Amino acid sequence: MKDLSSDLKNKAKISHRILKPVVEKKRRDRINQSLGELRSLLLNVTSDPRLHNPKLEKAEILDLAVEYLKKWFEKFKQSGRTMA
């Protein structure tokens, strides 16, 4: 019985080692896809020339998104509208 249990655990470990890189790659691909979409959206609404740089870092895209949202919310608050 112990052999069967340890055999199942070993198979699970091997399976995990094989699947982990695949799952991680899918996660990274999803993040990169979303960052690409965010970049396109920002380019459409801001025309910021930095977004044309193909070597723009992911952190910079996020910084620009945060900057844009802060400005947008400030304008929204000044207009006197509510979010509901």
C-alpha positions, 0 to 999 in steps of 0.5 A: 500500500505504501508503494502505491501511495508514494508512487502516486505522490511521485507522479503528482510531483512529476506532473506538477514539474511539467505543468508549472512552466506551461501554466506560468507561460500562459499567465505571462502571455495573458499579462502581456496581452493585457498590457498590449491592449492597455497600451493601445487604449492609452495611445488612442486616448492620450496620443502620448509619444512614449507609447510609440516606443517599442521598447517601452517597459511594462512598468512604464505602461502601468505608470502611464495608465495610472497617470491617465486615470488620476487625471480622468478622475480629477476631471470627473470630480470637477464636473460634479458627476457621481459614479453611481 
